[in-house]
């Protein structure tokens, strides 16, 4: 499914895969699972199968329908590097991203070692194309190994989503990371984020020259707590890594 996104850090979502399984505490209250399971058993609905893993070959051409450059979050309703997704289908997704190269693609995973291994094999002769951004989710200090896996890919456009942030990350080396997104959990049973946790990551980003984006405090709904951290919005974005033709097209609307 490809559609305009309400996520603050992207323009649109593209889901050539839907459904997933849990791999850590950051998945406990998964918004995508909660949404998809509402439709389980509804014949003809895109989520008739609920949150079971499903590949959608028919959606591989969707980025070509958008002629104007966009920031596209890939698989907001899944994880492209789920162990049960065949490598040949991942190849087809990357083929589409490479061909429709007037967009920026934001690929986010919790399966960081699988992403690292795939990307190293696919781009063994050089760097990942600059319009394909690779990111990992890190919810607490116990999962910072994902950062090291991310650093193992040859890319200028590496980013991290610290959302939902579930604990203090005392120190992590973010040198070489372009962008960090920080946010609290939202939805039923949302676990609260402490201000000190967000401040610590903001300070680490400042130290390591990483663009810092504070997405939300979270709560019952995504906007329940607003977006202010210490009285201001933090909208850092790594414009310097956006390829120039795409940057020229995006700037009037996005900057």
Sine and cosine of phi, psi and omega as CSV:
sin_phi,cos_phi,sin_psi,cos_psi,sin_omega,cos_omega
0.00,0.00,0.76,-0.65,0.03,-1.00
-0.89,-0.46,0.77,-0.64,-0.07,-1.00
-0.32,-0.95,0.30,-0.95,0.10,-1.00
-0.89,0.45,0.65,-0.76,-0.11,-0.99
-0.96,-0.26,0.55,-0.84,0.15,-0.99
-1.00,-0.06,-0.01,1.00,0.05,-1.00
-0.94,0.35,0.76,-0.65,-0.17,-0.99
-0.90,0.43,-0.44,0.90,-0.14,-0.99
-0.98,-0.22,0.24,0.97,0.04,-1.00
-0.56,-0.83,0.15,-0.99,0.00,-1.00
-0.98,-0.21,-0.58,0.82,-0.12,-0.99
-0.46,-0.89,0.31,-0.95,0.08,-1.00
-0.88,-0.47,0.50,-0.87,0.00,-1.00
-0.65,-0.76,0.86,-0.51,-0.12,-0.99
-0.86,-0.52,0.98,0.18,0.12,-0.99
-0.94,0.33,-0.20,0.98,0.13,-0.99
-0.74,-0.68,0.62,-0.78,0.17,-0.99
-0.77,-0.63,0.40,-0.92,0.01,-1.00
1.00,0.03,0.42,-0.91,-0.07,-1.00
-0.24,-0.97,-0.03,-1.00,0.15,-0.99
-0.71,-0.71,0.34,-0.94,-0.13,-0.99
-0.99,0.14,0.61,-0.79,0.00,-1.00
-0.77,-0.64,0.06,1.00,-0.02,-1.00
0.02,-1.00,0.06,-1.00,-0.05,-1.00
-0.89,0.46,-0.41,0.91,0.05,-1.00
-0.91,0.41,-0.29,0.96,-0.01,-1.00
-1.00,-0.03,-0.15,0.99,-0.18,-0.98
-0.83,0.56,-0.66,0.75,-0.03,-1.00
-0.91,-0.40,0.71,0.70,-0.13,-0.99
-0.82,0.57,0.85,-0.53,0.00,-1.00
-0.91,0.41,-0.59,0.80,-0.04,-1.00
-0.92,0.39,-0.67,0.74,0.04,-1.00
-0.89,0.45,-0.70,0.72,-0.02,-1.00
-0.86,0.50,-0.68,0.74,0.01,-1.00
-0.92,0.39,-0.75,0.66,-0.11,-0.99
-0.91,0.42,-0.61,0.79,-0.07,-1.00
-0.94,0.34,-0.30,0.96,0.07,-1.00
-0.88,0.48,-0.42,0.91,-0.14,-0.99
-0.95,-0.30,0.07,1.00,-0.03,-1.00
-0.84,0.55,0.74,-0.67,0.05,-1.00
1.00,0.06,-0.10,0.99,0.04,-1.00
-0.99,0.12,0.97,-0.24,-0.11,-0.99
-0.86,0.51,0.76,-0.65,0.03,-1.00
1.00,0.00,-0.20,0.98,0.03,-1.00
-0.98,0.20,0.56,-0.83,0.03,-1.00
-0.84,0.55,-0.41,0.91,0.04,-1.00
-0.93,-0.37,0.58,0.81,0.10,-0.99
-0.82,0.57,-0.55,0.84,0.00,-1.00
-1.00,0.02,0.19,0.98,-0.02,-1.00
0.90,0.44,-0.72,-0.70,-0.05,-1.00
-0.98,-0.20,0.30,0.95,0.12,-0.99
-0.90,0.43,0.56,-0.83,-0.01,-1.00
-0.89,0.45,0.75,-0.67,0.03,-1.00
-0.56,-0.83,0.73,-0.68,0.07,-1.00
-1.00,-0.06,0.60,-0.80,-0.04,-1.00
-0.83,-0.56,0.98,0.19,0.03,-1.00
-0.83,0.56,-0.50,0.87,-0.03,-1.00
-0.91,0.42,-0.29,0.96,-0.04,-1.00
-1.00,-0.08,-0.04,1.00,-0.09,-1.00
-0.90,0.43,-0.41,0.91,-0.03,-1.00
-1.00,-0.04,-0.01,1.00,-0.11,-0.99
-0.87,0.50,-0.63,0.78,0.02,-1.00
-0.85,0.52,-0.42,0.91,-0.01,-1.00
-0.95,0.30,-0.29,0.96,0.00,-1.00
-0.98,0.22,-0.33,0.94,0.05,-1.00
-1.00,-0.07,0.93,-0.36,-0.04,-1.00
-1.00,0.09,-0.48,0.88,0.02,-1.00
-1.00,0.05,0.69,-0.72,-0.02,-1.00
-0.84,0.54,0.63,-0.78,0.02,-1.00
-0.63,-0.78,0.38,-0.93,0.26,-0.96
-1.00,0.10,0.85,-0.53,-0.09,-1.00
-0.87,-0.49,0.87,-0.49,0.10,-1.00
-0.99,0.14,0.90,-0.44,-0.07,-1.00
-1.00,0.05,0.82,-0.57,0.05,-1.00
0.87,0.49,0.85,0.53,0.12,-0.99
-0.92,0.40,-0.30,0.96,-0.04,-1.00
-0.93,-0.37,0.38,0.93,0.00,-1.00
-0.19,-0.98,-0.27,-0.96,0.08,-1.00
-0.67,-0.74,0.90,-0.44,-0.09,-1.00
-0.87,0.50,-0.37,0.93,-0.07,-1.00
-0.96,-0.28,0.43,0.90,0.14,-0.99
-0.84,0.54,0.64,-0.77,-0.10,-0.99
-0.89,0.46,-0.35,0.94,-0.03,-1.00
-1.00,-0.08,0.12,0.99,0.09,-1.00
-1.00,-0.06,0.85,-0.52,-0.04,-1.00
-0.90,0.45,0.63,-0.78,-0.03,-1.00
-0.85,0.53,-0.55,0.84,-0.02,-1.00
-0.90,0.43,-0.51,0.86,0.05,-1.00
-0.96,0.26,-0.63,0.78,0.09,-1.00
-0.86,0.51,-0.65,0.76,0.07,-1.00
-0.84,0.55,-0.68,0.73,-0.03,-1.00
-0.91,0.41,-0.60,0.80,0.05,-1.00
-0.91,0.42,-0.72,0.70,0.02,-1.00
-0.92,0.40,-0.59,0.81,0.07,-1.00
-0.85,0.52,-0.69,0.72,0.00,-1.00
-0.90,0.43,-0.68,0.74,0.00,-1.00
-0.90,0.43,-0.62,0.78,0.00,-1.00
-0.93,0.37,-0.62,0.78,-0.03,-1.00
-0.96,0.28,-0.71,0.71,0.02,-1.00
-1.00,0.04,0.93,0.38,-0.21,-0.98
-1.00,0.01,0.23,0.97,0.09,-1.00
-1.00,0.00,-0.01,1.00,0.09,-1.00
-0.96,-0.29,0.29,-0.96,0.25,-0.97
-0.97,-0.24,0.76,-0.65,-0.02,-1.00
-0.94,-0.33,0.76,-0.65,-0.02,-1.00
-0.93,-0.36,0.97,-0.26,-0.06,-1.00
-0.97,-0.23,0.88,-0.47,-0.10,-0.99
-0.86,-0.51,0.72,-0.69,-0.05,-1.00
-0.61,-0.79,0.43,-0.90,0.23,-0.97
-0.99,-0.16,-0.20,0.98,-0.02,-1.00
-0.99,-0.10,0.92,0.39,-0.23,-0.97
-0.93,0.37,-0.58,0.82,-0.01,-1.00
-0.94,0.34,-0.57,0.82,0.04,-1.00
-0.93,0.37,-0.63,0.78,0.07,-1.00
-0.89,0.45,-0.73,0.68,0.00,-1.00
-0.83,0.56,-0.73,0.68,-0.05,-1.00
-0.91,0.42,-0.66,0.75,0.01,-1.00
-0.90,0.44,-0.74,0.67,-0.08,-1.00
-0.91,0.41,-0.63,0.77,0.04,-1.00
-0.87,0.49,-0.63,0.78,0.00,-1.00
-0.95,0.31,-0.67,0.74,-0.06,-1.00
-0.94,0.35,-0.63,0.78,-0.08,-1.00
-0.91,-0.41,0.69,0.72,-0.05,-1.00
-0.90,0.44,-0.38,0.92,-0.03,-1.00
-1.00,-0.04,0.01,1.00,-0.03,-1.00
0.10,-0.99,-0.20,-0.98,-0.06,-1.00
-0.98,0.22,0.31,-0.95,0.13,-0.99
-0.91,0.41,0.66,-0.75,0.05,-1.00
-0.79,0.62,0.63,-0.78,-0.15,-0.99
-0.92,0.39,-0.31,0.95,0.00,-1.00
-1.00,0.03,-0.01,1.00,0.07,-1.00
-0.95,-0.32,0.96,-0.30,-0.04,-1.00
-1.00,-0.10,0.70,-0.71,-0.04,-1.00
-0.91,-0.40,0.76,-0.65,-0.05,-1.00
-0.67,-0.74,0.30,-0.96,0.08,-1.00
-0.78,-0.63,0.45,-0.89,0.10,-0.99
-0.99,-0.13,0.71,-0.71,0.02,-1.00
-0.70,-0.71,0.90,-0.43,-0.08,-1.00
-0.99,-0.13,-0.34,0.94,-0.04,-1.00
-0.29,-0.96,0.02,-1.00,-0.07,-1.00
-0.90,0.43,-0.44,0.90,-0.04,-1.00
-0.94,0.35,-0.23,0.97,-0.08,-1.00
-0.88,-0.48,0.38,0.92,0.01,-1.00
-0.96,0.27,-0.16,0.99,0.10,-0.99
-0.87,0.50,-0.42,0.91,0.04,-1.00
-0.89,0.46,-0.50,0.86,0.04,-1.00
-0.90,0.43,-0.68,0.73,0.00,-1.00
-0.91,0.40,-0.61,0.79,0.08,-1.00
-0.88,0.47,-0.67,0.75,0.01,-1.00
-0.88,0.47,-0.64,0.77,0.01,-1.00
-0.91,0.41,-0.27,0.96,0.00,-1.00
-0.99,0.15,0.05,1.00,0.06,-1.00
-0.96,-0.27,0.56,-0.83,-0.05,-1.00
-1.00,0.06,1.00,0.02,-0.06,-1.00
-0.47,-0.88,0.58,-0.81,0.14,-0.99
-0.99,0.12,-0.32,0.95,-0.19,-0.98
-0.94,-0.34,0.89,0.46,0.03,-1.00
-0.98,-0.18,0.70,-0.71,-0.02,-1.00
-0.64,-0.77,0.30,-0.95,-0.04,-1.00
-0.74,-0.67,0.69,-0.72,0.15,-0.99
-0.96,-0.29,0.95,-0.32,0.11,-0.99
-1.00,-0.01,0.92,0.40,-0.05,-1.00
-0.48,-0.87,0.78,-0.62,-0.07,1.00
-0.96,0.27,0.73,-0.68,0.04,-1.00
-0.98,0.18,0.91,-0.42,-0.15,-0.99
-0.94,-0.34,-0.01,1.00,0.01,-1.00
-0.18,-0.98,0.25,-0.97,-0.01,-1.00
-0.96,0.30,0.74,-0.67,0.13,-0.99
-0.96,-0.27,0.98,-0.21,-0.18,-0.98
-0.89,0.47,-0.73,0.69,0.04,-1.00
-0.40,-0.92,0.64,-0.77,0.06,-1.00
-0.48,-0.88,0.67,-0.74,-0.02,-1.00
-0.99,0.11,0.94,-0.35,-0.02,-1.00
-0.97,-0.25,0.22,0.97,0.05,-1.00
-0.87,0.48,0.73,-0.69,-0.04,-1.00
1.00,-0.03,-0.09,1.00,0.08,-1.00
-1.00,-0.07,0.70,-0.72,-0.07,-1.00
-1.00,0.08,-0.52,0.85,-0.24,-0.97
-0.45,-0.89,0.63,-0.78,0.10,-1.00
-0.76,-0.66,0.75,-0.66,0.05,-1.00
-0.93,-0.36,0.77,-0.64,-0.02,-1.00
-0.83,-0.55,0.70,-0.71,0.02,-1.00
-0.31,-0.95,0.43,-0.90,0.07,-1.00
-1.00,0.04,0.23,-0.97,-0.02,-1.00
-0.98,0.22,0.52,-0.85,0.06,-1.00
-0.74,-0.67,0.34,-0.94,0.02,-1.00
0.96,-0.30,0.00,-1.00,0.00,-1.00
-0.84,0.54,0.74,-0.67,0.02,-1.00
0.96,0.29,0.33,0.95,-0.04,-1.00
-0.83,0.55,0.74,-0.68,0.04,-1.00
-1.00,0.03,0.78,-0.63,-0.12,-0.99
-0.94,0.35,0.54,-0.84,0.09,-1.00
-0.98,-0.21,0.72,-0.69,0.04,-1.00
-1.00,0.08,0.61,-0.79,-0.04,-1.00
-0.86,0.51,-0.58,0.82,-0.03,-1.00
-0.89,0.46,-0.54,0.84,0.02,-1.00
-0.91,0.42,-0.69,0.72,-0.01,-1.00
-0.93,0.37,-0.66,0.75,0.00,-1.00
-0.88,0.48,-0.65,0.76,-0.02,-1.00
-0.87,0.48,-0.70,0.72,0.02,-1.00
-0.93,0.37,-0.58,0.81,0.08,-1.00
-0.87,0.50,-0.68,0.74,-0.02,-1.00
-0.93,0.36,-0.60,0.80,0.06,-1.00
-0.90,0.43,-0.67,0.75,0.04,-1.00
-0.88,0.48,-0.66,0.75,0.03,-1.00
-0.89,0.46,-0.67,0.74,0.01,-1.00
-0.90,0.44,-0.66,0.75,-0.13,-0.99
-0.99,-0.16,0.17,0.98,0.07,-1.00
0.87,0.49,0.80,0.60,0.00,-1.00
-0.89,-0.45,0.74,-0.67,0.08,-1.00
-0.90,0.44,0.76,-0.65,-0.10,-0.99
-0.92,-0.38,0.82,-0.57,0.00,-1.00
-0.84,-0.54,0.89,-0.46,0.05,-1.00
-0.99,-0.12,0.93,-0.37,-0.16,-0.99
-0.99,0.12,-0.72,0.69,-0.10,-1.00
-0.11,-0.99,0.37,-0.93,0.19,-0.98
-0.99,0.12,-0.49,0.87,-0.03,-1.00
1.00,0.09,-0.20,-0.98,-0.07,-1.00
0.70,-0.71,-0.44,-0.90,-0.02,-1.00
-0.85,0.53,-0.58,0.81,0.08,-1.00
-0.77,-0.64,0.39,-0.92,-0.06,-1.00
-0.79,0.61,-0.59,0.81,-0.08,-1.00
-0.99,-0.13,0.17,0.99,-0.07,-1.00
-0.83,0.56,-0.70,0.71,-0.07,-1.00
-0.99,-0.13,0.00,1.00,-0.03,-1.00
0.97,0.24,-0.20,-0.98,-0.09,-1.00
-0.83,-0.56,0.15,0.99,-0.07,-1.00
-1.00,0.08,0.76,-0.65,0.13,-0.99
-0.87,-0.48,0.88,-0.47,-0.08,-1.00
0.81,0.58,0.64,0.77,0.13,-0.99
0.99,0.12,0.11,0.99,0.01,-1.00
-0.57,-0.82,0.35,-0.94,0.09,-1.00
-1.00,0.09,0.59,-0.81,0.04,-1.00
-0.88,-0.48,0.97,-0.25,-0.12,-0.99
-0.89,-0.45,0.58,0.82,0.00,-1.00
-0.83,0.56,0.66,-0.75,0.00,-1.00
-0.53,-0.85,0.66,-0.75,-0.08,-1.00
-0.99,0.11,0.92,0.40,-0.04,-1.00
-0.86,0.51,-0.42,0.91,-0.07,-1.00
-0.92,0.40,-0.31,0.95,-0.01,-1.00
-0.98,-0.18,-0.02,1.00,0.03,-1.00
-0.97,0.23,0.81,-0.59,0.03,-1.00
-0.81,0.59,0.64,-0.77,-0.16,-0.99
-0.83,0.56,-0.70,0.71,0.00,-1.00
-0.87,0.50,-0.60,0.80,0.03,-1.00
-0.96,0.29,-0.65,0.76,0.02,-1.00
-0.86,0.52,-0.70,0.72,-0.01,-1.00
-0.88,0.47,-0.56,0.83,-0.01,-1.00
-0.98,0.21,-0.53,0.85,-0.07,-1.00
-1.00,0.08,-0.52,0.85,-0.17,-0.98
-0.83,0.56,-0.72,0.70,-0.05,-1.00
-0.85,0.53,-0.53,0.85,-0.07,-1.00
-1.00,-0.08,-0.51,0.86,-0.22,-0.98
-0.96,-0.27,-0.33,0.94,-0.09,-1.00
-0.97,-0.23,0.00,0.00,0.00,0.00
